[in-house]
Amino acid sequence: MREDRFTGLAAVPLAAVLLLACHGSALAHAFPTTTIPAVGSTLKTAPGEVVINFTEGIIPNFSSLQVVNASGARVDKNDAHLGPAGAKQFVVDLGPLAAGTYKVIWHATAEDTHKTEGSFSFTVAP
């Protein structure tokens, strides 16, 4: 009887096992769910901060969030920190912004140490 159980397990295709293993690890990465300002938005008033909400908690000491202007000069206050929502929210304060397009660059290390990164832009209207 034990031999039959082992044979049944051996019949599980390796591809199915690998698919399940990869699917579980993909869910562990921290990806943005919402951003303030919204990705690609045009604002009448310059924001005072940038907020990114993630699918997973992040480790702030191993993550970064910065905002640069069209020339590549940094315009944030270099104070990226967790927001009021906890480990799933990363915030950086901004200095005064003139009209123009700004790029937000983020690197996130999830609590399980998986790393993700990306960028998006927003515009402050004249």
N, CA, C and O atoms as CSV, one atom per row, in Angstrom:
chain,resi,resn,atom,element,x,y,z
A,1,MET,N,N,0.813,-1.188,0.000
A,1,MET,CA,C,0.000,0.000,0.000
A,1,MET,C,C,0.867,1.266,0.000
A,1,MET,O,O,0.547,2.229,-0.696
A,2,ARG,N,N,1.938,1.271,0.759
A,2,ARG,CA,C,2.832,2.433,0.793
A,2,ARG,C,C,3.439,2.687,-0.575
A,2,ARG,O,O,3.638,3.839,-0.962
A,3,GLU,N,N,3.731,1.633,-1.304
A,3,GLU,CA,C,4.313,1.783,-2.626
A,3,GLU,C,C,3.367,2.552,-3.551
A,3,GLU,O,O,3.823,3.366,-4.355
A,4,ASP,N,N,2.056,2.306,-3.447
A,4,ASP,CA,C,1.080,2.997,-4.280
A,4,ASP,C,C,1.065,4.502,-3.995
A,4,ASP,O,O,0.964,5.309,-4.919
A,5,ARG,N,N,1.165,4.874,-2.728
A,5,ARG,CA,C,1.175,6.296,-2.387
A,5,ARG,C,C,2.391,6.987,-2.986
A,5,ARG,O,O,2.277,8.093,-3.513
A,6,PHE,N,N,3.550,6.348,-2.911
A,6,PHE,CA,C,4.763,6.929,-3.465
A,6,PHE,C,C,4.638,7.068,-4.982
A,6,PHE,O,O,5.044,8.080,-5.553
A,7,THR,N,N,4.086,6.065,-5.621
A,7,THR,CA,C,3.906,6.110,-7.068
A,7,THR,C,C,2.990,7.263,-7.445
A,7,THR,O,O,3.217,7.923,-8.459
A,8,GLY,N,N,1.955,7.518,-6.645
A,8,GLY,CA,C,1.048,8.626,-6.910
A,8,GLY,C,C,1.757,9.966,-6.823
A,8,GLY,O,O,1.510,10.859,-7.633
A,9,LEU,N,N,2.639,10.108,-5.838
A,9,LEU,CA,C,3.392,11.354,-5.709
A,9,LEU,C,C,4.371,11.535,-6.851
A,9,LEU,O,O,4.568,12.648,-7.340
A,10,ALA,N,N,4.980,10.448,-7.273
A,10,ALA,CA,C,5.944,10.526,-8.362
A,10,ALA,C,C,5.265,10.915,-9.670
A,10,ALA,O,O,5.916,11.420,-10.585
A,11,ALA,N,N,3.971,10.685,-9.759
A,11,ALA,CA,C,3.259,10.998,-10.991
A,11,ALA,C,C,2.948,12.490,-11.125
A,11,ALA,O,O,2.555,12.933,-12.204
A,12,VAL,N,N,3.117,13.282,-10.046
A,12,VAL,CA,C,2.880,14.718,-10.131
A,12,VAL,C,C,3.946,15.321,-11.041
A,12,VAL,O,O,5.140,15.190,-10.770
A,13,PRO,N,N,3.529,15.966,-12.095
A,13,PRO,CA,C,4.511,16.521,-13.034
A,13,PRO,C,C,5.405,17.568,-12.367
A,13,PRO,O,O,4.947,18.391,-11.574
A,14,LEU,N,N,6.661,17.515,-12.703
A,14,LEU,CA,C,7.625,18.460,-12.154
A,14,LEU,C,C,7.232,19.894,-12.502
A,14,LEU,O,O,7.428,20.796,-11.688
A,15,ALA,N,N,6.692,20.116,-13.671
A,15,ALA,CA,C,6.286,21.462,-14.085
A,15,ALA,C,C,5.241,22.040,-13.130
A,15,ALA,O,O,5.283,23.229,-12.816
A,16,ALA,N,N,4.312,21.214,-12.670
A,16,ALA,CA,C,3.279,21.689,-11.745
A,16,ALA,C,C,3.897,22.093,-10.414
A,16,ALA,O,O,3.506,23.100,-9.824
A,17,VAL,N,N,4.852,21.319,-9.946
A,17,VAL,CA,C,5.523,21.631,-8.690
A,17,VAL,C,C,6.292,22.940,-8.823
A,17,VAL,O,O,6.230,23.787,-7.932
A,18,LEU,N,N,7.014,23.113,-9.926
A,18,LEU,CA,C,7.774,24.347,-10.145
A,18,LEU,C,C,6.843,25.552,-10.281
A,18,LEU,O,O,7.156,26.633,-9.782
A,19,LEU,N,N,5.715,25.377,-10.946
A,19,LEU,CA,C,4.760,26.455,-11.102
A,19,LEU,C,C,4.238,26.920,-9.745
A,19,LEU,O,O,4.145,28.121,-9.490
A,20,LEU,N,N,3.904,25.986,-8.894
A,20,LEU,CA,C,3.420,26.336,-7.559
A,20,LEU,C,C,4.509,27.034,-6.743
A,20,LEU,O,O,4.232,27.992,-6.022
A,21,ALA,N,N,5.729,26.558,-6.858
A,21,ALA,CA,C,6.834,27.160,-6.111
A,21,ALA,C,C,7.089,28.584,-6.585
A,21,ALA,O,O,7.285,29.481,-5.764
A,22,CYS,N,N,7.089,28.804,-7.882
A,22,CYS,CA,C,7.326,30.146,-8.428
A,22,CYS,C,C,6.170,31.070,-8.110
A,22,CYS,O,O,6.387,32.245,-7.812
A,23,HIS,N,N,4.961,30.573,-8.165
A,23,HIS,CA,C,3.791,31.399,-7.893
A,23,HIS,C,C,3.834,31.936,-6.465
A,23,HIS,O,O,3.533,33.106,-6.230
A,24,GLY,N,N,4.197,31.102,-5.534
A,24,GLY,CA,C,4.261,31.520,-4.137
A,24,GLY,C,C,5.326,32.569,-3.906
A,24,GLY,O,O,5.098,33.509,-3.145
A,25,SER,N,N,6.496,32.439,-4.544
A,25,SER,CA,C,7.549,33.419,-4.335
A,25,SER,C,C,7.239,34.728,-5.030
A,25,SER,O,O,7.669,35.777,-4.551
A,26,ALA,N,N,6.516,34.715,-6.132
A,26,ALA,CA,C,6.171,35.951,-6.826
A,26,ALA,C,C,5.244,36.804,-5.971
A,26,ALA,O,O,5.303,38.032,-6.033
A,27,LEU,N,N,4.401,36.178,-5.185
A,27,LEU,CA,C,3.488,36.922,-4.349
A,27,LEU,C,C,4.197,37.626,-3.199
A,27,LEU,O,O,3.622,38.518,-2.575
A,28,ALA,N,N,5.427,37.243,-2.912
A,28,ALA,CA,C,6.142,37.794,-1.780
A,28,ALA,C,C,6.849,39.113,-2.107
A,28,ALA,O,O,7.351,39.766,-1.192
A,29,HIS,N,N,6.904,39.515,-3.336
A,29,HIS,CA,C,7.547,40.766,-3.709
A,29,HIS,C,C,6.645,41.957,-3.368
A,29,HIS,O,O,5.420,41.861,-3.444
A,30,ALA,N,N,7.260,43.063,-2.997
A,30,ALA,CA,C,6.510,44.279,-2.676
A,30,ALA,C,C,6.356,45.109,-3.947
A,30,ALA,O,O,7.341,45.609,-4.489
A,31,PHE,N,N,5.124,45.254,-4.418
A,31,PHE,CA,C,4.823,46.064,-5.594
A,31,PHE,C,C,3.885,47.196,-5.194
A,31,PHE,O,O,3.038,47.017,-4.319
A,32,PRO,N,N,4.029,48.371,-5.830
A,32,PRO,CA,C,3.119,49.476,-5.510
A,32,PRO,C,C,1.666,49.136,-5.855
A,32,PRO,O,O,1.385,48.542,-6.896
A,33,THR,N,N,0.761,49.519,-4.975
A,33,THR,CA,C,-0.673,49.381,-5.256
A,33,THR,C,C,-1.259,50.736,-5.607
A,33,THR,O,O,-2.064,50.845,-6.533
A,34,THR,N,N,-0.860,51.775,-4.872
A,34,THR,CA,C,-1.294,53.135,-5.157
A,34,THR,C,C,-0.148,54.094,-4.865
A,34,THR,O,O,0.743,53.803,-4.067
A,35,THR,N,N,-0.192,55.241,-5.529
A,35,THR,CA,C,0.803,56.279,-5.282
A,35,THR,C,C,0.100,57.628,-5.146
A,35,THR,O,O,-0.952,57.868,-5.740
A,36,ILE,N,N,0.708,58.488,-4.354
A,36,ILE,CA,C,0.248,59.867,-4.227
A,36,ILE,C,C,1.480,60.743,-4.407
A,36,ILE,O,O,2.398,60.685,-3.589
A,37,PRO,N,N,1.519,61.557,-5.465
A,37,PRO,CA,C,0.529,61.714,-6.514
A,37,PRO,C,C,0.413,60.457,-7.371
A,37,PRO,O,O,1.300,59.604,-7.379
A,38,ALA,N,N,-0.697,60.368,-8.088
A,38,ALA,CA,C,-0.939,59.210,-8.944
A,38,ALA,C,C,0.065,59.179,-10.098
A,38,ALA,O,O,0.530,60.219,-10.565
A,39,VAL,N,N,0.384,57.975,-10.542
A,39,VAL,CA,C,1.304,57.778,-11.663
A,39,VAL,C,C,0.796,58.562,-12.878
A,39,VAL,O,O,-0.361,58.427,-13.275
A,40,GLY,N,N,1.677,59.382,-13.462
A,40,GLY,CA,C,1.349,60.124,-14.669
A,40,GLY,C,C,0.416,61.304,-14.482
A,40,GLY,O,O,-0.027,61.892,-15.469
A,41,SER,N,N,0.102,61.669,-13.245
A,41,SER,CA,C,-0.870,62.736,-12.999
A,41,SER,C,C,-0.274,64.119,-13.256
A,41,SER,O,O,0.942,64.311,-13.228
A,42,THR,N,N,-1.164,65.068,-13.506
A,42,THR,CA,C,-0.800,66.483,-13.596
A,42,THR,C,C,-1.531,67.195,-12.467
A,42,THR,O,O,-2.752,67.100,-12.341
A,43,LEU,N,N,-0.764,67.908,-11.650
A,43,LEU,CA,C,-1.300,68.557,-10.453
A,43,LEU,C,C,-1.299,70.075,-10.606
A,43,LEU,O,O,-0.374,70.649,-11.180
A,44,LYS,N,N,-2.322,70.706,-10.097
A,44,LYS,CA,C,-2.388,72.173,-10.091
A,44,LYS,C,C,-1.521,72.747,-8.981
A,44,LYS,O,O,-0.976,73.844,-9.105
A,45,THR,N,N,-1.401,71.990,-7.895
A,45,THR,CA,C,-0.616,72.417,-6.729
A,45,THR,C,C,0.468,71.378,-6.455
A,45,THR,O,O,0.205,70.176,-6.500
A,46,ALA,N,N,1.663,71.831,-6.177
A,46,ALA,CA,C,2.767,70.906,-5.892
A,46,ALA,C,C,2.502,70.137,-4.602
A,46,ALA,O,O,2.062,70.723,-3.612
A,47,PRO,N,N,2.763,68.837,-4.603
A,47,PRO,CA,C,2.557,68.046,-3.379
A,47,PRO,C,C,3.666,68.317,-2.371
A,47,PRO,O,O,4.753,68.766,-2.734
A,48,GLY,N,N,3.383,68.042,-1.112
A,48,GLY,CA,C,4.378,68.195,-0.057
A,48,GLY,C,C,5.132,66.906,0.235
A,48,GLY,O,O,6.132,66.901,0.951
A,49,GLU,N,N,4.628,65.806,-0.339
A,49,GLU,CA,C,5.261,64.500,-0.125
A,49,GLU,C,C,4.858,63.550,-1.248
A,49,GLU,O,O,3.902,63.796,-1.984
A,50,VAL,N,N,5.601,62.474,-1.358
A,50,VAL,CA,C,5.245,61.368,-2.246
A,50,VAL,C,C,5.015,60.154,-1.360
A,50,VAL,O,O,5.809,59.867,-0.463
A,51,VAL,N,N,3.923,59.444,-1.619
A,51,VAL,CA,C,3.553,58.265,-0.839
A,51,VAL,C,C,3.379,57.085,-1.792
A,51,VAL,O,O,2.710,57.206,-2.819
A,52,ILE,N,N,3.976,55.956,-1.455
A,52,ILE,CA,C,3.763,54.722,-2.208
A,52,ILE,C,C,3.232,53.676,-1.236
A,52,ILE,O,O,3.844,53.414,-0.201
A,53,ASN,N,N,2.093,53.082,-1.572
A,53,ASN,CA,C,1.542,51.965,-0.799
A,53,ASN,C,C,1.906,50.678,-1.513
A,53,ASN,O,O,1.709,50.559,-2.722
A,54,PHE,N,N,2.438,49.706,-0.770
A,54,PHE,CA,C,2.917,48.452,-1.335
A,54,PHE,C,C,2.026,47.265,-0.961
A,54,PHE,O,O,1.259,47.321,0.000
A,55,THR,N,N,2.147,46.202,-1.738
A,55,THR,CA,C,1.397,44.972,-1.486
A,55,THR,C,C,1.920,44.234,-0.260
A,55,THR,O,O,1.175,43.500,0.390
A,56,GLU,N,N,3.182,44.425,0.053
A,56,GLU,CA,C,3.836,43.743,1.174
A,56,GLU,C,C,4.566,44.779,2.019
A,56,GLU,O,O,4.862,45.877,1.548
A,57,GLY,N,N,4.855,44.427,3.262
A,57,GLY,CA,C,5.655,45.294,4.109
A,57,GLY,C,C,7.074,45.384,3.583
A,57,GLY,O,O,7.599,44.416,3.033
A,58,ILE,N,N,7.698,46.545,3.750
A,58,ILE,CA,C,9.079,46.731,3.306
A,58,ILE,C,C,9.980,47.045,4.496
A,58,ILE,O,O,9.509,47.401,5.576
A,59,ILE,N,N,11.282,46.906,4.274
A,59,ILE,CA,C,12.287,47.235,5.277
A,59,ILE,C,C,12.864,48.593,4.883
A,59,ILE,O,O,13.614,48.673,3.910
A,60,PRO,N,N,12.537,49.655,5.604
A,60,PRO,CA,C,12.957,50.997,5.179
A,60,PRO,C,C,14.473,51.186,5.095
A,60,PRO,O,O,14.948,51.925,4.232
A,61,ASN,N,N,15.234,50.543,5.962
A,61,ASN,CA,C,16.697,50.702,5.941
A,61,ASN,C,C,17.339,50.096,4.696
A,61,ASN,O,O,18.481,50.418,4.371
A,62,PHE,N,N,16.615,49.222,3.998
A,62,PHE,CA,C,17.141,48.595,2.788
A,62,PHE,C,C,16.310,48.976,1.567
A,62,PHE,O,O,16.362,48.296,0.542
A,63,SER,N,N,15.547,50.054,1.673
A,63,SER,CA,C,14.716,50.549,0.581
A,63,SER,C,C,15.017,52.027,0.383
A,63,SER,O,O,15.575,52.679,1.266
A,64,SER,N,N,14.642,52.555,-0.788
A,64,SER,CA,C,14.873,53.984,-1.021
A,64,SER,C,C,13.729,54.569,-1.834
A,64,SER,O,O,13.038,53.872,-2.577
A,65,LEU,N,N,13.557,55.870,-1.667
A,65,LEU,CA,C,12.525,56.615,-2.378
A,65,LEU,C,C,13.063,58.012,-2.591
A,65,LEU,O,O,13.359,58.724,-1.631
A,66,GLN,N,N,13.190,58.409,-3.857
A,66,GLN,CA,C,13.687,59.749,-4.141
A,66,GLN,C,C,12.934,60.358,-5.314
A,66,GLN,O,O,12.361,59.648,-6.140
A,67,VAL,N,N,12.945,61.675,-5.370
A,67,VAL,CA,C,12.266,62.415,-6.425
A,67,VAL,C,C,13.278,63.364,-7.046
A,67,VAL,O,O,13.992,64.082,-6.346
A,68,VAL,N,N,13.327,63.355,-8.385
A,68,VAL,CA,C,14.258,64.216,-9.110
A,68,VAL,C,C,13.503,65.062,-10.125
A,68,VAL,O,O,12.431,64.679,-10.593
A,69,ASN,N,N,14.078,66.224,-10.462
A,69,ASN,CA,C,13.472,67.082,-11.470
A,69,ASN,C,C,13.943,66.661,-12.867
A,69,ASN,O,O,14.659,65.669,-13.007
A,70,ALA,N,N,13.547,67.405,-13.886
A,70,ALA,CA,C,13.881,67.059,-15.268
A,70,ALA,C,C,15.391,67.054,-15.521
A,70,ALA,O,O,15.863,66.381,-16.437
A,71,SER,N,N,16.149,67.802,-14.711
A,71,SER,CA,C,17.613,67.828,-14.850
A,71,SER,C,C,18.289,66.710,-14.076
A,71,SER,O,O,19.505,66.536,-14.168
A,72,GLY,N,N,17.507,65.946,-13.309
A,72,GLY,CA,C,18.064,64.862,-12.510
A,72,GLY,C,C,18.482,65.287,-11.114
A,72,GLY,O,O,19.037,64.480,-10.367
A,73,ALA,N,N,18.228,66.541,-10.744
A,73,ALA,CA,C,18.576,67.010,-9.399
A,73,ALA,C,C,17.519,66.548,-8.403
A,73,ALA,O,O,16.318,66.611,-8.665
A,74,ARG,N,N,17.988,66.096,-7.284
A,74,ARG,CA,C,17.092,65.599,-6.252
A,74,ARG,C,C,16.308,66.744,-5.609
A,74,ARG,O,O,16.894,67.762,-5.240
A,75,VAL,N,N,14.980,66.585,-5.470
A,75,VAL,CA,C,14.119,67.634,-4.912
A,75,VAL,C,C,13.405,67.195,-3.634
A,75,VAL,O,O,12.648,67.970,-3.050
A,76,ASP,N,N,13.642,65.966,-3.201
A,76,ASP,CA,C,13.040,65.508,-1.941
A,76,ASP,C,C,13.964,65.874,-0.786
A,76,ASP,O,O,15.082,66.343,-1.001
A,77,LYS,N,N,13.494,65.660,0.433
A,77,LYS,CA,C,14.258,66.014,1.627
A,77,LYS,C,C,15.142,64.874,2.139
A,77,LYS,O,O,15.680,64.945,3.244
A,78,ASN,N,N,15.287,63.826,1.329
A,78,ASN,CA,C,16.151,62.688,1.682
A,78,ASN,C,C,15.771,62.106,3.046
A,78,ASN,O,O,16.636,61.768,3.854
A,79,ASP,N,N,14.453,61.996,3.285
A,79,ASP,CA,C,13.977,61.499,4.581
A,79,ASP,C,C,12.953,60.363,4.414
A,79,ASP,O,O,11.974,60.296,5.157
A,80,ALA,N,N,13.178,59.485,3.450
A,80,ALA,CA,C,12.228,58.390,3.206
A,80,ALA,C,C,11.976,57.625,4.503
A,80,ALA,O,O,12.902,57.282,5.238
A,81,HIS,N,N,10.694,57.370,4.760
A,81,HIS,CA,C,10.302,56.717,6.016
A,81,HIS,C,C,8.963,56.014,5.832
A,81,HIS,O,O,8.232,56.280,4.879
A,82,LEU,N,N,8.656,55.113,6.760
A,82,LEU,CA,C,7.354,54.459,6.737
A,82,LEU,C,C,6.281,55.480,7.078
A,82,LEU,O,O,6.500,56.373,7.897
A,83,GLY,N,N,5.120,55.344,6.447
A,83,GLY,CA,C,4.014,56.256,6.695
A,83,GLY,C,C,3.125,55.776,7.821
A,83,GLY,O,O,3.423,54.775,8.472
A,84,PRO,N,N,2.034,56.488,8.053
A,84,PRO,CA,C,1.104,56.138,9.131
A,84,PRO,C,C,0.479,54.756,8.966
A,84,PRO,O,O,0.038,54.157,9.948
A,85,ALA,N,N,0.436,54.244,7.739
A,85,ALA,CA,C,-0.157,52.926,7.500
A,85,ALA,C,C,0.805,51.786,7.842
A,85,ALA,O,O,0.428,50.619,7.736
A,86,GLY,N,N,2.031,52.098,8.247
A,86,GLY,CA,C,2.976,51.057,8.649
A,86,GLY,C,C,3.914,50.618,7.548
A,86,GLY,O,O,4.227,51.388,6.641
A,87,ALA,N,N,4.364,49.369,7.630
A,87,ALA,CA,C,5.422,48.853,6.768
A,87,ALA,C,C,5.032,48.740,5.297
A,87,ALA,O,O,5.901,48.535,4.449
A,88,LYS,N,N,3.755,48.867,4.978
A,88,LYS,CA,C,3.336,48.806,3.580
A,88,LYS,C,C,3.261,50.183,2.933
A,88,LYS,O,O,2.832,50.300,1.785
A,89,GLN,N,N,3.669,51.223,3.645
A,89,GLN,CA,C,3.582,52.588,3.114
A,89,GLN,C,C,4.927,53.292,3.276
A,89,GLN,O,O,5.469,53.369,4.379
A,90,PHE,N,N,5.461,53.807,2.162
A,90,PHE,CA,C,6.751,54.490,2.157
A,90,PHE,C,C,6.517,55.929,1.714
A,90,PHE,O,O,5.810,56.173,0.736
A,91,VAL,N,N,7.112,56.887,2.434
A,91,VAL,CA,C,6.856,58.308,2.215
A,91,VAL,C,C,8.182,59.060,2.154
A,91,VAL,O,O,9.126,58.725,2.870
A,92,VAL,N,N,8.249,60.077,1.296
A,92,VAL,CA,C,9.373,61.009,1.306
A,92,VAL,C,C,8.798,62.421,1.198
A,92,VAL,O,O,7.906,62.682,0.390
A,93,ASP,N,N,9.324,63.326,2.026
A,93,ASP,CA,C,8.881,64.725,2.002
A,93,ASP,C,C,9.582,65.467,0.874
A,93,ASP,O,O,10.714,65.148,0.509
A,94,LEU,N,N,8.883,66.471,0.322
A,94,LEU,CA,C,9.418,67.245,-0.792
A,94,LEU,C,C,9.690,68.679,-0.373
A,94,LEU,O,O,9.026,69.229,0.506
A,95,GLY,N,N,10.688,69.273,-1.026
A,95,GLY,CA,C,10.899,70.709,-0.900
A,95,GLY,C,C,9.925,71.403,-1.844
A,95,GLY,O,O,9.111,70.739,-2.485
A,96,PRO,N,N,9.997,72.720,-1.937
A,96,PRO,CA,C,9.122,73.440,-2.863
A,96,PRO,C,C,9.394,72.998,-4.302
A,96,PRO,O,O,10.548,72.868,-4.708
A,97,LEU,N,N,8.335,72.771,-5.064
A,97,LEU,CA,C,8.480,72.339,-6.454
A,97,LEU,C,C,7.949,73.404,-7.402
A,97,LEU,O,O,6.856,73.935,-7.204
A,98,ALA,N,N,8.725,73.711,-8.423
A,98,ALA,CA,C,8.281,74.610,-9.487
A,98,ALA,C,C,7.472,73.791,-10.485
A,98,ALA,O,O,7.428,72.563,-10.408
A,99,ALA,N,N,6.836,74.484,-11.420
A,99,ALA,CA,C,6.131,73.781,-12.491
A,99,ALA,C,C,7.138,72.921,-13.250
A,99,ALA,O,O,8.275,73.336,-13.476
A,100,GLY,N,N,6.716,71.730,-13.639
A,100,GLY,CA,C,7.601,70.828,-14.379
A,100,GLY,C,C,7.255,69.376,-14.133
A,100,GLY,O,O,6.311,69.060,-13.408
A,101,THR,N,N,8.032,68.497,-14.747
A,101,THR,CA,C,7.827,67.057,-14.600
A,101,THR,C,C,8.870,66.498,-13.644
A,101,THR,O,O,10.045,66.860,-13.702
A,102,TYR,N,N,8.421,65.612,-12.766
A,102,TYR,CA,C,9.269,65.020,-11.739
A,102,TYR,C,C,9.217,63.504,-11.835
A,102,TYR,O,O,8.186,62.917,-12.164
A,103,LYS,N,N,10.344,62.890,-11.543
A,103,LYS,CA,C,10.442,61.427,-11.595
A,103,LYS,C,C,10.639,60.888,-10.185
A,103,LYS,O,O,11.508,61.347,-9.444
A,104,VAL,N,N,9.818,59.906,-9.827
A,104,VAL,CA,C,9.926,59.221,-8.536
A,104,VAL,C,C,10.640,57.898,-8.792
A,104,VAL,O,O,10.214,57.111,-9.638
A,105,ILE,N,N,11.715,57.659,-8.066
A,105,ILE,CA,C,12.508,56.439,-8.227
A,105,ILE,C,C,12.467,55.682,-6.902
A,105,ILE,O,O,12.831,56.221,-5.857
A,106,TRP,N,N,12.020,54.422,-6.957
A,106,TRP,CA,C,11.898,53.649,-5.720
A,106,TRP,C,C,12.585,52.289,-5.850
A,106,TRP,O,O,12.621,51.685,-6.922
A,107,HIS,N,N,13.114,51.841,-4.746
A,107,HIS,CA,C,13.706,50.508,-4.583
A,107,HIS,C,C,13.131,49.976,-3.283
A,107,HIS,O,O,13.253,50.623,-2.242
A,108,ALA,N,N,12.512,48.817,-3.328
A,108,ALA,CA,C,11.893,48.254,-2.120
A,108,ALA,C,C,12.467,46.880,-1.816
A,108,ALA,O,O,12.574,46.027,-2.697
A,109,THR,N,N,12.834,46.680,-0.563
A,109,THR,CA,C,13.205,45.361,-0.073
A,109,THR,C,C,12.076,44.919,0.848
A,109,THR,O,O,11.844,45.513,1.901
A,110,ALA,N,N,11.379,43.866,0.430
A,110,ALA,CA,C,10.251,43.356,1.205
A,110,ALA,C,C,10.756,42.735,2.504
A,110,ALA,O,O,11.941,42.432,2.642
A,111,GLU,N,N,9.847,42.551,3.442
A,111,GLU,CA,C,10.209,41.969,4.731
A,111,GLU,C,C,10.813,40.577,4.585
A,111,GLU,O,O,11.551,40.126,5.462
A,112,ASP,N,N,10.504,39.892,3.481
A,112,ASP,CA,C,11.117,38.577,3.246
A,112,ASP,C,C,12.382,38.692,2.396
A,112,ASP,O,O,12.893,37.681,1.915
A,113,THR,N,N,12.890,39.903,2.206
A,113,THR,CA,C,14.127,40.283,1.516
A,113,THR,C,C,14.062,40.239,-0.016
A,113,THR,O,O,15.092,40.440,-0.659
A,114,HIS,N,N,12.918,39.990,-0.619
A,114,HIS,CA,C,12.813,40.099,-2.078
A,114,HIS,C,C,12.870,41.570,-2.459
A,114,HIS,O,O,12.301,42.419,-1.773
A,115,LYS,N,N,13.567,41.872,-3.570
A,115,LYS,CA,C,13.761,43.262,-3.990
A,115,LYS,C,C,12.981,43.568,-5.257
A,115,LYS,O,O,12.911,42.745,-6.169
A,116,THR,N,N,12.397,44.755,-5.305
A,116,THR,CA,C,11.729,45.270,-6.497
A,116,THR,C,C,12.121,46.731,-6.648
A,116,THR,O,O,12.569,47.365,-5.693
A,117,GLU,N,N,11.952,47.252,-7.836
A,117,GLU,CA,C,12.276,48.651,-8.079
A,117,GLU,C,C,11.472,49.170,-9.253
A,117,GLU,O,O,10.944,48.400,-10.055
A,118,GLY,N,N,11.388,50.477,-9.341
A,118,GLY,CA,C,10.666,51.074,-10.451
A,118,GLY,C,C,10.697,52.581,-10.360
A,118,GLY,O,O,11.357,53.157,-9.495
A,119,SER,N,N,9.973,53.210,-11.268
A,119,SER,CA,C,9.882,54.660,-11.274
A,119,SER,C,C,8.580,55.076,-11.944
A,119,SER,O,O,7.958,54.297,-12.667
A,120,PHE,N,N,8.189,56.302,-11.694
A,120,PHE,CA,C,7.034,56.886,-12.359
A,120,PHE,C,C,7.191,58.397,-12.322
A,120,PHE,O,O,8.022,58.923,-11.582
A,121,SER,N,N,6.399,59.089,-13.117
A,121,SER,CA,C,6.482,60.535,-13.189
A,121,SER,C,C,5.163,61.186,-12.845
A,121,SER,O,O,4.102,60.571,-12.951
A,122,PHE,N,N,5.240,62.432,-12.435
A,122,PHE,CA,C,4.066,63.282,-12.282
A,122,PHE,C,C,4.487,64.683,-12.700
A,122,PHE,O,O,5.677,64.993,-12.747
A,123,THR,N,N,3.511,65.526,-13.003
A,123,THR,CA,C,3.784,66.875,-13.482
A,123,THR,C,C,3.074,67.894,-12.596
A,123,THR,O,O,1.931,67.690,-12.187
A,124,VAL,N,N,3.766,68.990,-12.308
A,124,VAL,CA,C,3.156,70.132,-11.635
A,124,VAL,C,C,2.901,71.151,-12.739
A,124,VAL,O,O,3.832,71.606,-13.405
A,125,ALA,N,N,1.627,71.507,-12.927
A,125,ALA,CA,C,1.238,72.433,-13.993
A,125,ALA,C,C,1.699,73.858,-13.669
A,125,ALA,O,O,1.821,74.227,-12.501
A,126,PRO,N,N,1.955,74.654,-14.714
A,126,PRO,CA,C,2.341,76.058,-14.498
A,126,PRO,C,C,1.190,76.873,-13.927
A,126,PRO,O,O,1.341,78.070,-13.685
